[in-house]
Amino acid sequence: MVTMKQIANRAGVSISTVSLVLNNRDIGRVSPDVAERVRAIAAELGYLTNRLASGLRTSSSRTIGFLSDEVATTPFAGRMIEGAQDAARTLGYLLLTVGINSGAKSSDREILTLRQFGVDGFIYARMFNQKTMLPQSLQGCKVVLADSTDAAEVAPSIVPDEHSIGFKATSHLIDAGCTRIAYVGTMHNMVAQPGRVSGYIDALSEHGISFDPELMINMDTGSDAAARMPAFFDKHPDVDGFFCFNDTRAWAIYTEATRRGLIIGKDIAVVGVDNHQVVAEALDPPLSTVELPHYEMGYWAVGKLASLIEGEAPDPFPRAGYPVEKVQPPPLSEQSPQIECQLRIKQSWVRPHPQR
């Protein structure tokens, strides 16, 4: 096996310099030219990090456990895991992903197994923004929550800025010329609901539009929305804009508008939330929607966890290669930030006719 000493001798540098470079801790400590030379020699010699030996020496395996609590059941799991994987790779960590179900004994077994393998810490990811009681099997571990907050208010976390979602979506409908904007929400007790409602109301107020509680309608599911939309349209024929809790509820708006001969993006405007890859693009015209920052939450969570493990924040963060189209993650100095979301403007919100 090729050793760091061999690489150091070949490169004419110290073993500690080689260690910094090969553990991706060289930025700001080793000149770029030297780091490039060390990596080239390591690649030429076929150097492979002995993680077991390194872990025994440093008491760190440079391995992170990514606990997916029902996240894998959603269409957004890939984005969050991808963000976490990219950050882990950049920071020199290996990401081990395990699917769990909160409260299940099997989940505790999975977590304890990862602990036995010496993972340095855990990302605990949920399928939607909610308060979470961490499993007892994580007691004493370094943990960061993604798309969830710690009910005990101990572990760091990152969630979407729900208020900004409502404010941003409603403001764009107003920019499209809408003056009678409905909110199609959820009947379920979800953290996201009050935040999005407050953003909706604040956007109306800032633009001088009176809030009408009659224009708020909460639905159980997408099918429930479809069943109740005809009566809502009958009662409020002057509504010219819809802000929907998620993209599936927007589908019900499209369906009823088509039945009435209304043209989306011309007679009425619609904005959803999720940027669901199937729904938002399958609708005709494609749905303007606020994209939840799943990639960004996964990326920040790993960076935050690395700062807890190493006792200092990775600097700089994010590093070169972070996708330019993504929202910049919050500073790692924050304990539980709310991250901005992007509005993906498509064709469902162009200026409507002045008359219906």
Phi, psi and chi 1 to 4 in degrees:
 res  aa     phi    psi   chi1   chi2   chi3   chi4
   1 MET       -  133.2  179.8  176.6  -71.5      -
   2 VAL   -68.0  136.9  178.0      -      -      -
   3 THR  -108.9  163.0   65.8      -      -      -
   4 MET   -63.8  -32.7  -72.6 -170.1 -176.7      -
   5 LYS   -62.3  -41.6 -176.8  177.2 -179.8  179.2
   6 GLN   -62.7  -42.1  -69.7  174.3  -70.6      -
   7 ILE   -66.1  -41.6  -63.0  170.4      -      -
   8 ALA   -62.0  -43.2      -      -      -      -
   9 ASN   -62.8  -42.6  -70.3  -22.0      -      -
  10 ARG   -67.0  -37.6 -178.7   87.3  167.7  -94.8
  11 ALA   -86.9  -14.8      -      -      -      -
  12 GLY    73.5   34.6      -      -      -      -
  13 VAL  -130.6  176.0  -61.7      -      -      -
  14 SER   -79.3  159.9   66.8      -      -      -
  15 ILE   -63.3  -36.5  -64.7  175.5      -      -
  16 SER   -63.5  -35.2   61.3      -      -      -
  17 THR   -65.4  -43.8  -64.4      -      -      -
  18 VAL   -61.1  -40.9  173.3      -      -      -
  19 SER   -61.8  -44.5  177.5      -      -      -
  20 LEU   -59.5  -44.5  -73.4  171.9      -      -
  21 VAL   -67.3  -49.1  173.0      -      -      -
  22 LEU   -74.0  -13.8  -62.4 -175.5      -      -
  23 ASN  -103.0   15.2  -75.3  -62.1      -      -
  24 ASN    57.0   39.1  -64.5  -47.6      -      -
  25 ARG  -121.4   27.2  -63.4  173.0   60.7   84.8
  26 ASP   -91.4  -18.9   55.1  -68.8      -      -
  27 ILE   -62.9  125.0  -65.3  178.8      -      -
  28 GLY    82.4   -4.5      -      -      -      -
  29 ARG  -120.7  -29.5  -57.7  179.5 -176.5 -176.1
  30 VAL  -128.0  137.9  180.0      -      -      -
  31 SER   -62.6  145.5   72.6      -      -      -
  32 PRO   -56.4  -37.5  -26.0   35.6      -      -
  33 ASP   -64.3  -43.8  -70.6  -16.4      -      -
  34 VAL   -65.9  -44.2  170.4      -      -      -
  35 ALA   -60.3  -41.1      -      -      -      -
  36 GLU   -64.8  -40.5 -176.7  178.8   -4.9      -
  37 ARG   -65.1  -41.6 -175.2  166.2   76.5 -109.2
  38 VAL   -63.0  -45.4  168.3      -      -      -
  39 ARG   -64.9  -38.1  -72.2 -168.0  174.2   94.3
  40 ALA   -64.8  -42.0      -      -      -      -
  41 ILE   -67.5  -42.1  -68.1  171.6      -      -
  42 ALA   -59.9  -42.3      -      -      -      -
  43 ALA   -66.4  -41.1      -      -      -      -
  44 GLU   -63.0  -39.1  178.4 -173.0  -18.3      -
  45 LEU   -83.5  -10.6  -63.7  177.8      -      -
  46 GLY    77.5   37.2      -      -      -      -
  47 TYR   -68.3  135.8  174.5   80.0      -      -
  48 LEU  -127.7  132.4  -65.5  173.7      -      -
  49 THR   -67.8  129.6  -59.7      -      -      -
  50 ASN   -87.4   91.9 -173.1  -31.6      -      -
  51 ARG   -65.1  -33.5  -72.6 -170.1  176.3  -88.5
  52 LEU   -64.7  -47.8  178.2   59.2      -      -
  53 ALA   -65.0  -41.1      -      -      -      -
  54 SER   -62.3  -41.6  176.5      -      -      -
  55 GLY   -65.2  -39.0      -      -      -      -
  56 LEU   -66.4  -34.4  -69.0  172.5      -      -
  57 ARG   -76.7  -39.1 -176.4  175.8   64.8 -105.1
  58 THR  -106.7   -3.8   63.5      -      -      -
  59 SER    60.0   29.1  -62.6      -      -      -
  60 SER  -140.1  128.3  170.6      -      -      -
  61 SER   -89.9   -9.6   64.4      -      -      -
  62 ARG    51.6   42.0  -61.9 -160.1   70.1   78.5
  63 THR  -126.7  137.5  -56.7      -      -      -
  64 ILE  -119.5  134.6  -69.1  171.7      -      -
  65 GLY   -92.1  122.3      -      -      -      -
  66 PHE  -101.4  107.7 -174.9   97.9      -      -
  67 LEU   -93.7  111.7  -56.4  175.2      -      -
  68 SER   -96.2   96.4  166.5      -      -      -
  69 ASP   -87.7   89.5 -169.6  -17.6      -      -
  70 GLU    69.7    1.0  -61.0 -173.7   72.5      -
  71 VAL   -59.7  -37.8  173.2      -      -      -
  72 ALA   -64.4  -14.0      -      -      -      -
  73 THR   -84.0   -4.0   65.2      -      -      -
  74 THR  -105.8  159.4   75.8      -      -      -
  75 PRO   -75.5   -2.8   26.1  -34.0      -      -
  76 PHE  -102.6   -0.2  -47.0  110.2      -      -
  77 ALA   -57.4  -42.1      -      -      -      -
  78 GLY   -58.7  -39.1      -      -      -      -
  79 ARG   -65.3  -44.4  -63.0 -178.5 -164.0  169.6
  80 MET   -68.2  -43.1 -171.2  179.9  -68.1      -
  81 ILE   -65.8  -37.6  -64.7  172.2      -      -
  82 GLU   -62.3  -44.6 -179.9 -173.4    6.9      -
  83 GLY   -62.1  -43.9      -      -      -      -
  84 ALA   -63.4  -41.8      -      -      -      -
  85 GLN   -64.3  -43.3 -179.6   67.9   62.3      -
  86 ASP   -62.7  -43.6  -74.9   -7.3      -      -
  87 ALA   -66.0  -42.9      -      -      -      -
  88 ALA   -60.9  -44.0      -      -      -      -
  89 ARG   -62.6  -44.2 -175.9 -175.1  -57.7  112.4
  90 THR   -62.5  -38.0  -61.8      -      -      -
  91 LEU   -90.8    3.4  -62.3  174.5      -      -
  92 GLY    81.6   27.7      -      -      -      -
  93 TYR  -112.7  154.3  -75.7   85.2      -      -
  94 LEU  -100.3  131.6  176.2   67.5      -      -
  95 LEU  -101.8  124.0 -167.0   75.0      -      -
  96 LEU  -109.8  117.9  -62.0  178.4      -      -
  97 THR  -101.0  129.7  -57.2      -      -      -
  98 VAL  -132.2  131.4  173.6      -      -      -
  99 GLY   -84.7  130.7      -      -      -      -
 100 ILE  -133.7  167.3   64.4  171.6      -      -
 101 ASN  -128.8  120.7  -69.1  -60.1      -      -
 102 SER   -56.5  134.3   56.8      -      -      -
 103 GLY    92.0  -16.5      -      -      -      -
 104 ALA   -81.5  138.5      -      -      -      -
 105 LYS   -62.4  -32.7  -69.7 -176.8  178.4 -179.8
 106 SER   -62.1  -31.5   58.7      -      -      -
 107 SER   -65.3  -42.7  -62.7      -      -      -
 108 ASP   -60.8  -38.5  -75.9  -30.8      -      -
 109 ARG   -64.1  -42.0  -72.7 -163.1  -63.3  -89.7
 110 GLU   -61.8  -45.2  -60.1  -81.1    7.6      -
 111 ILE   -65.0  -44.8  -67.1  168.7      -      -
 112 LEU   -64.4  -34.1  -68.8  172.7      -      -
 113 THR   -64.7  -43.9  -62.2      -      -      -
 114 LEU   -62.2  -38.2  -71.8  174.6      -      -
 115 ARG   -64.4  -38.7  -66.4 -174.7   65.2  170.9
 116 GLN   -64.1  -30.6  -71.0  173.9  -25.7      -
 117 PHE   -80.5   -1.2  -84.1  100.0      -      -
 118 GLY    82.6   27.8      -      -      -      -
 119 VAL   -60.1  148.1  -61.0      -      -      -
 120 ASP   -80.3  -22.7  -66.2  -31.0      -      -
 121 GLY  -179.6  179.5      -      -      -      -
 122 PHE  -132.3  142.8  -66.1   87.9      -      -
 123 ILE  -101.2  125.6  -55.3  -60.9      -      -
 124 TYR  -109.1  108.5 -165.3   96.5      -      -
 125 ALA  -110.0  134.5      -      -      -      -
 126 ARG  -109.9  166.1  -59.3  -56.6  -55.8  -89.3
 127 MET   -81.3  -17.1   64.3 -176.4  -64.3      -
 128 PHE  -159.2  163.1   58.6   84.0      -      -
 129 ASN   -58.8  119.1 -173.3   -2.1      -      -
 130 GLN  -162.2  162.8   56.6 -167.2  -73.4      -
 131 LYS   -84.1  140.8  -75.2 -169.1  175.6  -66.6
 132 THR  -132.1  135.5  -63.1      -      -      -
 133 MET   -91.9  116.5  -69.2  -68.9  -65.8      -
 134 LEU   -69.5  143.4  -69.8  174.2      -      -
 135 PRO   -59.7  147.4  -20.2   31.1      -      -
 136 GLN   -60.6  -26.9  -76.4  -65.1  -44.6      -
 137 SER   -67.8  -11.0   48.5      -      -      -
 138 LEU   -95.9    2.5  -72.2  174.7      -      -
 139 GLN   -56.8  129.2 -171.4   72.7   29.8      -
 140 GLY    84.5   -1.0      -      -      -      -
 141 CYS   -96.1  156.1  -61.9      -      -      -
 142 LYS   -79.6  122.9  -66.0  178.5  173.8   65.1
 143 VAL  -137.1  140.0 -176.8      -      -      -
 144 VAL  -128.3  133.3  176.4      -      -      -
 145 LEU   -95.5  142.5  -70.7   86.1      -      -
 146 ALA  -120.8  129.6      -      -      -      -
 147 ASP    59.7   37.1 -152.5    8.1      -      -
 148 SER  -169.4  157.3  177.8      -      -      -
 149 THR  -122.4  150.4   53.9      -      -      -
 150 ASP   -76.0  120.1 -178.7   10.3      -      -
 151 ALA   -60.4  -28.2      -      -      -      -
 152 ALA   -84.8   -5.6      -      -      -      -
 153 GLU    57.8   41.6  -60.8 -177.8   -9.1      -
 154 VAL  -113.3  -53.4  174.3      -      -      -
 155 ALA   -76.7  141.6      -      -      -      -
 156 PRO   -62.5  157.1  -16.9   29.4      -      -
 157 SER  -156.3  164.9   61.4      -      -      -
 158 ILE  -141.6  134.7 -175.2  166.2      -      -
 159 VAL  -139.3  163.7  -64.2      -      -      -
 160 PRO   -68.1  152.4  -16.5   30.2      -      -
 161 ASP   -81.2   94.4 -174.3  -22.3      -      -
 162 GLU   -65.9  -37.8  -56.4  -67.3   -2.7      -
 163 HIS   -61.1  -43.1  179.2  -84.6      -      -
 164 SER   -66.0  -29.8   75.6      -      -      -
 165 ILE   -60.8  -50.9  -70.2  173.9      -      -
 166 GLY   -63.8  -41.2      -      -      -      -
 167 PHE   -66.7  -43.9 -170.7   89.6      -      -
 168 LYS   -67.7  -45.1 -169.0  171.2  -66.2 -173.7
 169 ALA   -64.4  -44.8      -      -      -      -
 170 THR   -68.0  -39.8  -54.4      -      -      -
 171 SER   -61.1  -38.1  -65.1      -      -      -
 172 HIS   -70.6  -33.6  -84.9  -82.5      -      -
 173 LEU   -65.2  -39.3  -72.1  168.0      -      -
 174 ILE   -65.4  -41.0  -65.4  169.9      -      -
 175 ASP   -61.0  -27.1  -69.4  -18.1      -      -
 176 ALA   -78.2   -4.8      -      -      -      -
 177 GLY   101.5    4.4      -      -      -      -
 178 CYS   -76.1  140.5  -58.7      -      -      -
 179 THR  -124.7  -17.3   57.9      -      -      -
 180 ARG  -120.3   93.9  -66.7  -77.5  -73.6  167.4
 181 ILE  -110.5  124.4  -59.5  170.5      -      -
 182 ALA   -94.6  149.4      -      -      -      -
 183 TYR  -110.6  121.5  172.7   69.2      -      -
 184 VAL  -105.4  100.8 -177.1      -      -      -
 185 GLY  -107.2 -159.2      -      -      -      -
 186 THR  -118.5  148.2  177.9      -      -      -
 187 MET   -84.8  -10.7  -65.3  174.9   63.7      -
 188 HIS   -80.8  150.3  -61.3  -78.6      -      -
 189 ASN   -79.8   87.6 -177.0   22.7      -      -
 190 MET  -119.4  144.2  -59.5  179.4   69.8      -
 191 VAL   -58.5  -34.8  171.1      -      -      -
 192 ALA   -66.2  -32.6      -      -      -      -
 193 GLN   -58.2  -57.4  173.5   91.5  -23.4      -
 194 PRO   -62.1  -33.9   18.0  -30.0      -      -
 195 GLY   -64.8  -45.2      -      -      -      -
 196 ARG   -69.5  -36.3  -65.1  178.7 -168.4  179.6
 197 VAL   -64.3  -44.0  169.0      -      -      -
 198 SER   -64.8  -35.8   66.2      -      -      -
 199 GLY   -66.4  -39.7      -      -      -      -
 200 TYR   -60.7  -47.7  159.6   71.6      -      -
 201 ILE   -67.2  -41.4  -66.2  173.0      -      -
 202 ASP   -65.8  -36.2  -73.6   -9.7      -      -
 203 ALA   -66.4  -42.4      -      -      -      -
 204 LEU   -59.1  -47.5  -66.9  175.5      -      -
 205 SER   -61.3  -44.4  175.6      -      -      -
 206 GLU   -62.8  -27.5 -175.9  166.8  -60.2      -
 207 HIS   -99.2   12.1  -69.2   83.7      -      -
 208 GLY    73.6   25.1      -      -      -      -
 209 ILE  -106.8  128.0  -60.5  175.4      -      -
 210 SER   -70.0  137.6  -62.1      -      -      -
 211 PHE   -76.9  128.3  166.1   61.9      -      -
 212 ASP  -116.0  106.1 -176.6   -6.9      -      -
 213 PRO   -60.1  -20.1   19.8  -30.9      -      -
 214 GLU   -66.5  -18.2  -69.6  -66.0  -44.2      -
 215 LEU   -92.5    8.6  -62.4 -173.8      -      -
 216 MET  -103.5  124.9  -74.7 -177.1   56.7      -
 217 ILE  -135.3  125.1  178.8  170.2      -      -
 218 ASN  -102.1  135.4  -66.9  -35.3      -      -
 219 MET  -116.9  156.2  -50.0  -70.0 -171.5      -
 220 ASP   -80.8  -54.0 -177.0   20.6      -      -
 221 THR  -140.2  178.5   61.1      -      -      -
 222 GLY   -62.0  -38.1      -      -      -      -
 223 SER   -69.0  -35.3   58.3      -      -      -
 224 ASP   -64.6  -39.3  179.8   45.3      -      -
 225 ALA   -61.8  -43.5      -      -      -      -
 226 ALA   -62.1  -36.6      -      -      -      -
 227 ALA   -71.8  -30.6      -      -      -      -
 228 ARG   -98.0  -11.2  -63.2  173.7   63.0 -173.8
 229 MET   -64.5  -40.0  -88.5  -60.4  112.1      -
 230 PRO   -55.7  -45.4  -28.0   36.4      -      -
 231 ALA   -66.0  -35.6      -      -      -      -
 232 PHE   -66.4  -43.8 -175.3   82.3      -      -
 233 PHE   -63.2  -39.7  -90.2   78.1      -      -
 234 ASP   -61.9  -41.3  -72.7  -18.9      -      -
 235 LYS   -76.7  -29.5 -173.3  175.7 -179.6  179.8
 236 HIS  -129.8   68.6  -55.5  -73.1      -      -
 237 PRO   -68.3  -13.5   25.6  -35.1      -      -
 238 ASP   -90.0   -2.2   57.5  -18.4      -      -
 239 VAL   -65.0  128.8  168.8      -      -      -
 240 ASP  -121.4    3.0   52.5    9.7      -      -
 241 GLY  -148.4  145.6      -      -      -      -
 242 PHE  -131.6  125.3  -70.7   87.1      -      -
 243 PHE  -105.8  118.7  164.5   41.3      -      -
 244 CYS  -108.5  140.6  -58.6      -      -      -
 245 PHE   -55.6  -37.2 -179.0   81.7      -      -
 246 ASN  -150.5  175.1   58.4   17.5      -      -
 247 ASP   -68.0  -31.4  -66.5  -14.3      -      -
 248 THR   -66.7  -32.7   55.9      -      -      -
 249 ARG   -69.8  -31.6  -77.9  164.9  172.8   74.6
 250 ALA   -63.2  -31.2      -      -      -      -
 251 TRP   -58.3  -39.2 -161.6  -42.5      -      -
 252 ALA   -64.8  -35.1      -      -      -      -
 253 ILE   -64.7  -46.7  -50.5  -60.0      -      -
 254 TYR   -57.4  -46.5  -88.4   65.3      -      -
 255 THR   -60.7  -47.3  -59.2      -      -      -
 256 GLU   -70.5  -36.7 -175.4   58.8   22.4      -
 257 ALA   -62.4  -43.1      -      -      -      -
 258 THR   -62.2  -41.3  -60.6      -      -      -
 259 ARG   -61.5  -30.5 -167.8  179.4   73.0   82.2
 260 ARG   -94.0    1.1  -67.7  170.0 -178.9  -98.6
 261 GLY    79.3   17.7      -      -      -      -
 262 LEU   -90.0  144.0  -60.2  174.2      -      -
 263 ILE  -102.7  120.9  -60.1  174.2      -      -
 264 ILE   -66.5  132.9  -57.0  -68.3      -      -
 265 GLY    87.1   -1.7      -      -      -      -
 266 LYS  -131.6  -52.7 -174.1  176.0 -179.2 -178.2
 267 ASP   -91.2  -37.5  -62.6  -46.1      -      -
 268 ILE  -138.1  155.5   59.9  174.0      -      -
 269 ALA  -115.9  148.2      -      -      -      -
 270 VAL  -137.8  136.9 -175.0      -      -      -
 271 VAL  -130.8  131.8  174.2      -      -      -
 272 GLY  -109.2 -168.3      -      -      -      -
 273 VAL  -139.8  135.4  178.2      -      -      -
 274 ASP   130.2  -38.9  -79.8  -17.1      -      -
 275 ASN    53.4   51.6 -163.1   20.5      -      -
 276 HIS   -61.9  122.0 -167.8  -63.0      -      -
 277 GLN   -60.3  -30.7  -67.5  177.9  -26.0      -
 278 VAL   -85.3  -52.3  174.9      -      -      -
 279 VAL   -67.4  -53.0  177.4      -      -      -
 280 ALA   -62.0  -36.4      -      -      -      -
 281 GLU   -87.6  -24.8  -65.5  -60.2  -32.1      -
 282 ALA   -77.4  -27.5      -      -      -      -
 283 LEU   -66.6  151.3  -70.0  172.0      -      -
 284 ASP  -124.8  110.2 -175.5   20.2      -      -
 285 PRO   -77.1  162.3   31.0  -37.4      -      -
 286 PRO   -53.8  140.8  -27.1   36.2      -      -
 287 LEU   -82.6  126.4  175.0   68.0      -      -
 288 SER   -68.6  135.1  -65.7      -      -      -
 289 THR  -155.3  150.4  178.4      -      -      -
 290 VAL   -87.1  121.7 -179.3      -      -      -
 291 GLU   -85.5  123.8 -178.9  176.5  -88.5      -
 292 LEU   -72.7  141.1  -65.9  177.0      -      -
 293 PRO   -85.0   60.3   32.7  -35.4      -      -
 294 HIS   -63.6  -45.4  -68.5   96.4      -      -
 295 TYR   -58.1  -48.4  178.8   95.4      -      -
 296 GLU   -63.5  -38.5  -65.7   89.8  -28.4      -
 297 MET   -65.2  -42.4  -70.8 -170.6  -70.0      -
 298 GLY   -63.1  -40.2      -      -      -      -
 299 TYR   -66.0  -49.6 -163.0  100.9      -      -
 300 TRP   -63.5  -41.1 -177.7   91.3      -      -
 301 ALA   -58.7  -41.2      -      -      -      -
 302 VAL   -67.7  -41.6  166.9      -      -      -
 303 GLY   -61.9  -41.5      -      -      -      -
 304 LYS   -64.5  -43.1 -177.7   65.6  174.5  179.8
 305 LEU   -63.7  -40.6 -177.6   59.3      -      -
 306 ALA   -60.6  -37.5      -      -      -      -
 307 SER   -67.2  -33.5   72.0      -      -      -
 308 LEU   -70.9  -39.7  -61.9  178.9      -      -
 309 ILE   -68.1  -43.4  -66.5  168.1      -      -
 310 GLU   -92.4   -9.9  -59.9  174.2   20.4      -
 311 GLY    79.8    5.7      -      -      -      -
 312 GLU  -156.0  152.6   59.6 -179.8   -2.1      -
 313 ALA   -75.4  137.5      -      -      -      -
 314 PRO   -57.2  134.1  -20.6   31.8      -      -
 315 ASP  -133.9  124.5 -177.8   33.2      -      -
 316 PRO   -82.8  164.3   30.4  -34.2      -      -
 317 PHE  -143.6  127.9 -176.3   85.5      -      -
 318 PRO   -74.1  163.1   30.3  -36.3      -      -
 319 ARG   -94.2  178.5  -57.8 -165.8  178.3 -167.4
 320 ALA   -54.9  140.5      -      -      -      -
 321 GLY   103.2   -7.7      -      -      -      -
 322 TYR   -65.9  133.1 -174.9   80.2      -      -
 323 PRO   -59.2  127.4  -23.1   34.0      -      -
 324 VAL   -66.6  -24.8  -64.9      -      -      -
 325 GLU   -84.0   -3.7   77.7  -82.9    6.5      -
 326 LYS   -91.1  156.4  -60.4  -63.4 -176.5 -178.0
 327 VAL   -67.3  136.8  174.7      -      -      -
 328 GLN   -65.5  130.4  -74.8  -66.5  -53.8      -
 329 PRO   -68.1  153.8   20.6  -29.4      -      -
 330 PRO   -64.5  164.8  -15.6   28.9      -      -
 331 PRO   -61.2  145.9  -21.0   31.9      -      -
 332 LEU   -72.3  -10.1  -66.4  176.5      -      -
 333 SER   -72.2  -18.5   57.1      -      -      -
 334 GLU   -76.4  144.7  -63.4 -170.8   24.4      -
 335 GLN   -85.3  -47.1  175.3   73.9   -0.1      -
 336 SER  -143.6   72.3  -64.2      -      -      -
 337 PRO   -75.1  157.5   30.0  -36.5      -      -
 338 GLN  -107.8  124.7  -62.6 -179.0   32.5      -
 339 ILE   -97.7  141.5 -174.4  170.6      -      -
 340 GLU   -62.5  155.9  -80.0  -73.1  -37.5      -
 341 CYS  -122.1  152.1  -54.5      -      -      -
 342 GLN  -100.0  138.4  -65.8 -172.0   76.9      -
 343 LEU   -87.0  121.8  174.9   65.7      -      -
 344 ARG   -94.9  100.1  -60.2  -62.6 -174.6 -177.0
 345 ILE   -80.6  122.5  -59.8  173.6      -      -
 346 LYS  -120.8 -122.4  -60.7  171.6 -172.2  174.5
 347 GLN  -120.9   11.7  -61.5  171.9   31.0      -
 348 SER  -100.5   14.3   65.3      -      -      -
 349 TRP  -139.6   20.1   76.5  -72.1      -      -
 350 VAL   -66.9  164.0  -63.9      -      -      -
 351 ARG   -59.6  124.5 -175.3  172.8  -62.0  -82.5
 352 PRO   -73.7  166.7   -7.3   21.0      -      -
 353 HIS   -62.5  146.2  -75.6  -43.5      -      -
 354 PRO   -65.8  -22.1   21.8  -31.7      -      -
 355 GLN  -127.7  145.3  -65.6 -178.2   -8.9      -
 356 ARG   -99.4      -  -66.0  -83.4  -61.1  -83.0
